Amino acid sequence: MGKEYLIDTNSVIDYLDNKLPGTANELIDGIDSKISIITRMELLAWPGASKEQTKILNDFINASLVFNLDEPIIIKAIDIRKTYKTKLPDAIIAATALVYKLTIITHNTNDFGKIEGLEVLNPFNI
């Protein structure tokens, strides 16, 4: 079995806006998309989204496996937040990736890159 990925909010937005390099688009096209509940919330909370954009976001979310908060993610997020002083949404996303052994696709490498054991893939460096 190959690598599995968790797609961070910024990468979902760039993917849907066709702003990622071709290699990153091909990677995301070729995987079963997985996102954190935080990414779902952040995407749907976009205040300026038109009806068409909201439909595109919902279609992507509905086609994705969305990881909800469960006890292992909560415990790991608390540990990440305390250890790395990470913002709570990023701590939950990182915890989700760690608990489910997923590589996170994000260009937020400054925040996620410092978390020990978290494998980070910047879509602009593929």
Secondary structure, DSSP 8 states (H G I E B T S, - for coil): ----EEE-HHHHHHHHTT-S-HHHHHHHHTS--EEEHHHHHHHHT-TT--HHHHHHHHHHHHTSEEE---HHHHHHHHHHHHHH---HHHHHHHHHHHHTT-EEE-S-HHHHTTSTT--EE-GGG-
